[in-house]
Each structure stands twice: as C-alpha cells, then as structure tokens.
Amino acid sequence: MEQPRRTASAWVGSLGGIGFLPGAPGTYATLVAAGVHILLLSLTHSTLPLPFLIAGATAACVILGAPVERALGRRDPREFVIDEVAGYWLAVLGLEAWPWYIVAPAAFVLFRLLDIIKPPPVGRFGKLPGGWGIVLDDLIAGACANLLVWAALSLIF
C-alpha cells in the first residue's frame, strides 16, 4: 500500500501537507483559512466567494474523508484538516460589515474552542460515518462561532 502522505486524497485533505506538521495541525490549517479570508477581504472587500470555497472544501471532505480514514486506519484523523478550513470560513461568512481585525481573531478563537471542546450539538455530528462525520462537526462549530461573533459585534457596535 502506498504511504498515506503520498496519496492525492491525503495531500488535499491535509491541505498540501499541513496536516502532517507536528503540533496542532488543525490550528495551522485554520490560520491558513484566516489568511485566505483576510486576503479575499483586502482584494474584494467581500466574503462573496466564501460560499463557493466552503462548498468546495465540504465536497472534498465528503469525497476524500472515507478513503483517508481507511489509509490512516482511524476515524477523523488529525492529519485531515481541510474540514477546519471549511468551518473557519463559515465562521466569518457575512461578517464583512465589521472590521476584519476584530472578526478574524474572534472567529478564529471561538471556532477553535468549539471545534476542540465539541459541546452539543457540535460533537454529535462527528459520529456520522466517513467524510460527513469529519466535516459536519466543523461546519456546526463554524456556524455557532459565526452567530456568537455576530451577536457580540451587534451588541458592541
């Protein structure tokens, strides 16, 4: 069997190998997602492309999740980090009315906390099979982070 790092599925799912870095690969992938988010805002002043990027990352998780799980021999492997990207992008979707330097860190921290702690209902979705189980908990964490950031900024501004 080919080494999991060298398969196309593992390369895409690990965000070009970021998932194989030591330490906190989910956090590293979320930092990459935040960088893309900030770059999009600086170029377009909009998060309009994000729904398409979220859909693409989600589709990649659903399609590639089960093969990567089989190759690595475990459910929701920590090396598979494209789900964190989709979750973070959902966490910032539609929040461009507020300054990015407030939204990005707030969404980053809330998303990572929700993704790591997995409070209800976030953790429930991780039990689904294959790619759906890999990505849905991150999308729910992202949606919850989005609502929390939106509510906090609505109260402050």
C-alpha positions in Angstrom: 0.0 0.0 0.0 1.2 3.5 -0.8 2.1 5.7 2.1 -0.9 7.9 3.1 1.1 11.1 2.8 1.8 10.4 -0.9 -1.8 9.9 -2.0 -3.7 12.7 -3.7 -6.5 12.3 -1.1 -4.1 12.7 1.8 -2.4 15.7 0.1 -5.7 17.5 -0.5 -7.2 16.5 2.9 -4.0 17.6 4.7 -4.1 20.9 2.9 -0.9 20.3 1.0 0.8 18.5 3.9 -0.1 21.0 6.7 -2.0 18.3 8.5 1.3 16.2 8.8 3.1 19.0 10.6 3.9 18.3 14.3 2.0 20.2 16.9 -1.5 21.5 16.2 -2.3 20.8 12.5 -6.0 21.9 12.9 -4.9 25.2 14.2 -2.3 25.7 11.4 -5.0 24.9 8.8 -7.3 27.4 10.5 -4.6 30.0 10.3 -4.3 29.4 6.5 -8.0 29.7 6.2 -7.9 33.0 8.1 -5.1 34.2 5.8 -7.2 33.4 2.7 -10.2 35.2 4.4 -8.2 38.3 5.0 -6.7 38.2 1.5 -10.2 38.0 0.0 -11.3 40.9 2.0 -8.3 43.0 1.0 -8.8 42.2 -2.7 -12.6 42.2 -3.0 -13.9 43.8 0.3 -16.4 41.0 0.4 -16.8 37.4 1.6 -18.9 36.7 -1.5 -16.5 33.9 -2.8 -16.6 32.1 0.6 -19.8 30.1 0.0 -18.2 28.6 -3.1 -15.0 27.9 -1.2 -17.0 26.3 1.7 -18.9 24.1 -0.8 -15.6 23.0 -2.4 -13.9 22.2 0.9 -17.0 20.4 2.2 -17.2 18.4 -1.0 -13.5 17.5 -0.7 -14.2 16.3 2.9 -17.2 14.2 1.9 -15.5 12.6 -1.1 -12.0 12.1 0.4 -12.8 11.5 4.1 -13.5 7.8 4.0 -10.5 6.9 1.8 -8.2 8.9 4.0 -9.7 7.3 7.2 -9.0 3.8 5.6 -5.5 4.8 4.6 -4.6 6.1 8.0 -6.5 3.5 9.9 -8.6 5.7 12.2 -11.7 7.9 12.2 -11.4 11.7 11.7 -7.6 11.6 11.5 -5.9 14.7 12.8 -3.9 15.0 9.6 -7.1 15.6 7.6 -7.5 19.4 8.1 -9.5 20.7 5.2 -12.6 20.4 7.4 -11.1 23.2 9.7 -10.8 25.4 6.6 -14.5 25.0 5.8 -15.5 25.6 9.4 -13.5 28.7 9.8 -14.8 30.2 6.5 -18.3 29.5 7.7 -17.4 31.3 11.0 -16.6 34.5 9.1 -19.2 34.3 6.4 -21.3 37.5 6.0 -19.4 39.4 8.8 -17.6 41.9 6.5 -19.6 44.8 7.8 -17.3 44.8 10.9 -13.5 45.3 10.9 -11.6 42.2 9.8 -9.1 42.7 12.6 -11.9 42.1 15.1 -13.8 39.5 13.2 -10.9 37.3 12.2 -9.4 36.8 15.6 -12.8 36.4 17.4 -14.0 33.9 14.8 -10.7 32.1 15.0 -10.7 31.7 18.8 -14.4 30.8 19.0 -14.2 28.3 16.1 -11.1 26.6 17.5 -12.6 26.4 21.0 -15.9 24.9 19.7 -14.1 22.5 17.4 -11.8 21.3 20.2 -14.3 21.1 23.0 -17.2 19.9 20.8 -20.1 21.0 23.0 -23.6 19.9 22.0 -24.7 20.0 19.2 -21.2 20.1 17.6 -19.9 16.8 18.9 -23.0 14.9 17.8 -22.2 15.3 14.1 -18.7 13.9 14.4 -20.2 10.5 14.9 -21.5 10.3 11.3 -19.6 8.0 9.0 -16.8 9.0 6.6 -16.4 12.5 5.3 -19.8 13.7 6.6 -18.6 12.9 10.2 -15.3 14.7 9.5 -16.8 17.9 8.2 -20.2 18.4 9.8 -18.9 19.0 13.3 -16.6 21.7 11.9 -19.4 23.3 10.0 -21.7 23.3 13.1 -18.8 24.8 15.1 -18.3 27.4 12.4 -22.0 28.3 12.3 -22.1 28.6 16.1 -18.9 30.8 16.1 -20.4 33.0 13.4 -23.6 33.5 15.4 -21.6 34.3 18.6 -19.4 36.8 16.8 -22.4 38.4 15.0 -24.3 38.7 18.3 -21.3 40.2 20.2 -20.5 42.7 17.5 -24.1 43.7 17.1 -24.2 44.5 20.8 -20.9 46.4 20.7 -21.3 48.4 17.5 
